[in-house]
């Protein structure tokens, strides 16, 4: 469930993060994720995000390769229902092999 903390997660840190998200963003509303990945993982990352959201909630996905092509930066725009849903997306992205950084 969205309200259940992840195993090993600090409930106080989660509460602070949720409060910050609610303070800085309007829900439901747009939210942007930035993800640095290994090349060739765009579809995997998009599928992971869509697994949490309704397919219609995912908006534009922008991709930019590093100069040498070793990394790809993705910017995903999505309509998020709640701050909890944002954390769900972050949790799913953390588990995708080849995701290097999530912002």
MDAnalysis code that builds the backbone (N, CA, C; Angstrom):
import MDAnalysis as mda
import numpy as np

u = mda.Universe.empty(309, n_residues=103, atom_resindex=np.repeat(np.arange(103), 3), trajectory=True)
u.add_TopologyAttr("name", ["N", "CA", "C"] * 103)
u.add_TopologyAttr("resid", np.arange(1, 104))
u.add_TopologyAttr("resname", ["UNK", "UNK", "UNK", "UNK", "UNK", "UNK", "UNK", "UNK", "UNK", "UNK", "UNK", "UNK", "UNK", "UNK", "UNK", "UNK", "UNK", "UNK", "UNK", "UNK", "UNK", "UNK", "UNK", "UNK", "UNK", "UNK", "UNK", "UNK", "UNK", "UNK", "UNK", "UNK", "UNK", "UNK", "UNK", "UNK", "UNK", "UNK", "UNK", "UNK", "UNK", "UNK", "UNK", "UNK", "UNK", "UNK", "UNK", "UNK", "UNK", "UNK", "UNK", "UNK", "UNK", "UNK", "UNK", "UNK", "UNK", "UNK", "UNK", "UNK", "UNK", "UNK", "UNK", "UNK", "UNK", "UNK", "UNK", "UNK", "UNK", "UNK", "UNK", "UNK", "UNK", "UNK", "UNK", "UNK", "UNK", "UNK", "UNK", "UNK", "UNK", "UNK", "UNK", "UNK", "UNK", "UNK", "UNK", "UNK", "UNK", "UNK", "UNK", "UNK", "UNK", "UNK", "UNK", "UNK", "UNK", "UNK", "UNK", "UNK", "UNK", "UNK", "UNK"])
u.atoms.positions = np.array([
    [0.839, -1.191, 0.000],
    [0.000, 0.000, 0.000],
    [0.877, 1.245, 0.000],
    [0.350, 2.337, -0.502],
    [1.110, 3.572, -0.599],
    [1.458, 4.133, 0.766],
    [0.603, 3.919, 1.771],
    [0.854, 4.487, 3.084],
    [1.790, 3.633, 3.928],
    [2.044, 2.389, 3.520],
    [2.920, 1.523, 4.284],
    [4.369, 1.855, 3.967],
    [5.188, 2.042, 4.996],
    [6.600, 2.309, 4.727],
    [7.272, 1.084, 4.117],
    [8.276, 1.309, 3.312],
    [9.032, 0.220, 2.725],
    [9.828, -0.473, 3.825],
    [10.091, -1.767, 3.678],
    [10.894, -2.459, 4.674],
    [12.225, -1.739, 4.867],
    [12.577, -1.476, 6.103],
    [13.827, -0.792, 6.399],
    [13.745, 0.721, 6.295],
    [12.636, 1.243, 5.821],
    [12.504, 2.694, 5.666],
    [12.230, 3.329, 7.026],
    [12.766, 4.507, 7.216],
    [12.550, 5.257, 8.452],
    [11.204, 5.973, 8.345],
    [10.229, 5.621, 9.184],
    [8.901, 6.243, 9.096],
    [8.938, 7.763, 9.295],
    [9.834, 8.258, 10.134],
    [9.940, 9.711, 10.337],
    [10.472, 10.400, 9.090],
    [11.457, 9.783, 8.433],
    [12.004, 10.350, 7.199],
    [10.943, 10.343, 6.102],
    [10.182, 9.270, 6.024],
    [9.095, 9.186, 5.033],
    [8.065, 10.281, 5.288],
    [7.701, 10.494, 6.553],
    [6.729, 11.536, 6.893],
    [7.259, 12.916, 6.523],
    [8.545, 13.167, 6.770],
    [9.152, 14.462, 6.395],
    [9.143, 14.636, 4.879],
    [9.467, 13.573, 4.166],
    [9.486, 13.637, 2.699],
    [8.096, 13.899, 2.148],
    [7.098, 13.211, 2.681],
    [5.716, 13.432, 2.234],
    [5.279, 14.871, 2.520],
    [5.619, 15.383, 3.693],
    [5.254, 16.760, 4.042],
    [5.917, 17.747, 3.084],
    [7.172, 17.521, 2.754],
    [7.879, 18.402, 1.825],
    [7.254, 18.349, 0.433],
    [6.944, 17.151, -0.031],
    [6.294, 17.023, -1.343],
    [4.956, 17.767, -1.369],
    [4.165, 17.604, -0.318],
    [2.858, 18.281, -0.254],
    [3.003, 19.791, -0.168],
    [4.073, 20.243, 0.477],
    [4.313, 21.680, 0.607],
    [4.770, 22.303, -0.715],
    [5.544, 21.557, -1.480],
    [6.150, 22.093, -2.697],
    [5.346, 21.819, -3.974],
    [4.395, 20.892, -3.919],
    [3.649, 20.493, -5.113],
    [2.158, 20.420, -4.801],
    [1.362, 20.508, -5.849],
    [-0.084, 20.366, -5.728],
    [-0.472, 18.992, -6.257],
    [-1.246, 18.265, -5.464],
    [-1.722, 16.941, -5.875],
    [-3.235, 16.925, -5.876],
    [-3.857, 16.328, -6.897],
    [-3.203, 15.778, -8.079],
    [-2.615, 16.901, -8.932],
    [-1.539, 16.555, -9.613],
    [-0.886, 17.552, -10.458],
    [0.360, 17.008, -11.118],
    [1.006, 17.848, -11.922],
    [2.193, 17.411, -12.662],
    [3.399, 17.246, -11.739],
    [4.252, 16.304, -12.101],
    [5.481, 16.071, -11.353],
    [6.526, 15.555, -12.327],
    [7.749, 16.006, -12.196],
    [8.830, 15.582, -13.081],
    [9.838, 14.706, -12.370],
    [10.228, 13.637, -13.035],
    [11.277, 12.741, -12.537],
    [12.461, 12.845, -13.483],
    [13.657, 12.868, -12.926],
    [14.872, 12.826, -13.728],
    [15.621, 11.574, -13.335],
    [16.002, 10.786, -14.346],
    [16.631, 9.499, -14.098],
    [17.831, 9.363, -15.026],
    [18.983, 9.008, -14.461],
    [20.171, 8.721, -15.265],
    [20.302, 7.205, -15.321],
    [20.404, 6.696, -16.556],
    [20.397, 5.251, -16.778],
    [21.525, 4.843, -17.719],
    [21.731, 3.550, -17.797],
    [22.608, 2.991, -18.823],
    [21.839, 3.012, -20.152],
    [22.546, 3.133, -21.279],
    [21.865, 3.134, -22.574],
    [21.023, 1.874, -22.766],
    [19.899, 2.039, -23.448],
    [19.038, 0.915, -23.786],
    [17.984, 0.563, -22.746],
    [17.879, 1.350, -21.686],
    [16.921, 1.032, -20.629],
    [15.685, 1.925, -20.608],
    [15.539, 2.777, -21.615],
    [14.399, 3.703, -21.618],
    [13.071, 2.964, -21.465],
    [12.853, 1.941, -22.271],
    [11.574, 1.217, -22.231],
    [11.361, 0.567, -20.866],
    [12.402, 0.042, -20.263],
    [12.293, -0.591, -18.951],
    [11.882, 0.422, -17.891],
    [12.494, 1.605, -17.936],
    [12.170, 2.654, -16.967],
    [10.733, 3.126, -17.170],
    [10.336, 3.345, -18.398],
    [8.969, 3.796, -18.683],
    [7.964, 2.742, -18.218],
    [8.238, 1.472, -18.474],
    [7.334, 0.401, -18.026],
    [7.228, 0.369, -16.501],
    [8.339, 0.610, -15.817],
    [8.324, 0.613, -14.348],
    [7.450, 1.743, -13.819],
    [7.542, 2.909, -14.440],
    [6.727, 4.049, -14.015],
    [5.258, 3.802, -14.322],
    [4.961, 3.280, -15.497],
    [3.574, 3.005, -15.883],
    [2.958, 1.930, -14.985],
    [3.767, 1.039, -14.426],
    [3.255, 0.020, -13.517],
    [2.652, 0.640, -12.260],
    [3.127, 1.823, -11.879],
    [2.608, 2.523, -10.704],
    [1.448, 3.445, -11.082],
    [1.531, 4.034, -12.258],
    [0.544, 5.027, -12.706],
    [-0.432, 4.423, -13.699],
    [-1.518, 5.135, -13.937],
    [-2.344, 4.831, -15.104],
    [-1.528, 5.238, -16.321],
    [-1.649, 4.477, -17.397],
    [-0.862, 4.770, -18.591],
    [-1.122, 6.196, -19.080],
    [-2.343, 6.705, -18.876],
    [-2.677, 8.059, -19.310],
    [-2.012, 9.128, -18.449],
    [-1.522, 8.758, -17.269],
    [-0.907, 9.736, -16.364],
    [0.512, 10.096, -16.785],
    [1.160, 9.230, -17.556],
    [2.514, 9.529, -18.016],
    [2.449, 10.476, -19.192],
    [3.167, 11.566, -19.080],
    [3.201, 12.557, -20.153],
    [4.436, 12.370, -21.012],
    [5.123, 13.466, -21.274],
    [6.302, 13.449, -22.134],
    [7.478, 12.758, -21.455],
    [8.265, 12.081, -22.286],
    [9.525, 11.483, -21.847],
    [10.604, 12.041, -22.768],
    [11.552, 12.756, -22.178],
    [12.645, 13.353, -22.952],
    [13.924, 12.598, -22.643],
    [14.741, 12.409, -23.659],
    [15.972, 11.634, -23.514],
    [17.159, 12.438, -24.039],
    [18.263, 12.384, -23.285],
    [19.496, 13.030, -23.735],
    [20.671, 12.127, -23.385],
    [21.454, 11.767, -24.388],
    [22.617, 10.919, -24.178],
    [23.820, 11.755, -23.769],
    [24.700, 11.144, -22.984],
    [25.938, 11.821, -22.621],
    [26.814, 11.945, -23.869],
    [27.805, 12.778, -23.787],
    [28.664, 13.046, -24.939],
    [29.276, 11.763, -25.504],
    [29.749, 10.884, -24.618],
    [30.371, 9.638, -25.067],
    [29.370, 8.494, -25.228],
    [28.119, 8.739, -24.861],
    [27.091, 7.714, -25.012],
    [27.077, 6.668, -23.908],
    [27.790, 6.924, -22.806],
    [27.836, 5.960, -21.706],
    [26.601, 6.013, -20.818],
    [25.912, 7.141, -20.821],
    [24.765, 7.359, -19.950],
    [23.648, 8.031, -20.730],
    [22.429, 7.877, -20.233],
    [21.268, 8.549, -20.813],
    [20.507, 9.211, -19.679],
    [20.170, 10.471, -19.880],
    [19.344, 11.189, -18.911],
    [17.917, 11.220, -19.431],
    [16.993, 10.754, -18.609],
    [15.571, 10.791, -18.961],
    [14.873, 11.810, -18.088],
    [13.977, 12.552, -18.679],
    [13.083, 13.446, -17.933],
    [11.665, 12.975, -18.229],
    [10.993, 12.496, -17.195],
    [9.637, 11.978, -17.340],
    [8.676, 12.922, -16.650],
    [7.655, 13.314, -17.353],
    [6.609, 14.164, -16.783],
    [5.375, 13.289, -16.569],
    [4.769, 13.415, -15.398],
    [3.602, 12.586, -15.097],
    [2.609, 13.364, -14.246],
    [1.361, 12.981, -14.337],
    [0.318, 13.551, -13.481],
    [0.175, 12.623, -12.282],
    [0.555, 13.130, -11.128],
    [0.574, 12.322, -9.919],
    [-0.671, 12.588, -9.088],
    [-1.245, 11.512, -8.550],
    [-2.458, 11.631, -7.740],
    [-2.148, 12.107, -6.322],
    [-0.966, 11.737, -5.803],
    [-0.650, 12.050, -4.408],
    [0.854, 12.021, -4.191],
    [1.269, 12.560, -3.055],
    [2.676, 12.501, -2.661],
    [3.103, 11.049, -2.450],
    [2.213, 10.229, -1.918],
    [2.516, 8.811, -1.714],
    [2.820, 8.120, -3.045],
    [2.081, 8.498, -4.077],
    [2.312, 7.909, -5.391],
    [3.698, 8.296, -5.924],
    [4.138, 9.519, -5.645],
    [5.481, 9.943, -6.043],
    [6.516, 9.017, -5.406],
    [6.366, 8.748, -4.115],
    [7.309, 7.862, -3.434],
    [7.250, 6.443, -3.981],
    [6.072, 5.995, -4.389],
    [5.948, 4.678, -5.012],
    [6.783, 4.608, -6.291],
    [6.711, 5.672, -7.110],
    [7.497, 5.699, -8.353],
    [8.980, 5.666, -8.024],
    [9.413, 6.486, -7.062],
    [10.825, 6.468, -6.663],
    [11.250, 5.074, -6.198],
    [10.408, 4.416, -5.405],
    [10.734, 3.075, -4.910],
    [10.873, 2.071, -6.048],
    [9.986, 2.155, -7.035],
    [10.065, 1.253, -8.190],
    [11.330, 1.536, -8.997],
    [11.643, 2.807, -9.213],
    [12.832, 3.154, -9.996],
    [14.111, 2.684, -9.309],
    [14.148, 2.721, -7.987],
    [15.330, 2.262, -7.248],
    [15.625, 0.788, -7.513],
    [14.608, 0.018, -7.848],
    [14.772, -1.419, -8.054],
    [15.103, -1.792, -9.505],
    [15.111, -0.829, -10.409],
    [15.414, -1.130, -11.806],
    [16.928, -1.198, -11.987],
    [17.402, -2.360, -12.415],
    [18.847, -2.551, -12.661],
    [19.278, -1.644, -13.805],
    [20.330, -0.884, -13.586],
    [20.836, 0.025, -14.612],
    [20.433, 1.466, -14.381],
    [19.570, 1.720, -13.392],
    [19.263, 3.095, -13.007],
    [20.388, 3.554, -12.089],
    [21.052, 4.637, -12.474],
    [22.212, 5.105, -11.735],
    [21.880, 6.203, -10.745],
    [21.012, 7.117, -11.150],
    [20.637, 8.249, -10.303],
    [19.184, 8.608, -10.553],
    [18.479, 8.971, -9.471],
    [17.097, 9.420, -9.568],
    [17.017, 10.774, -8.902],
    [16.494, 11.747, -9.610],
    [16.344, 13.095, -9.055],
    [14.888, 13.494, -9.063],
])
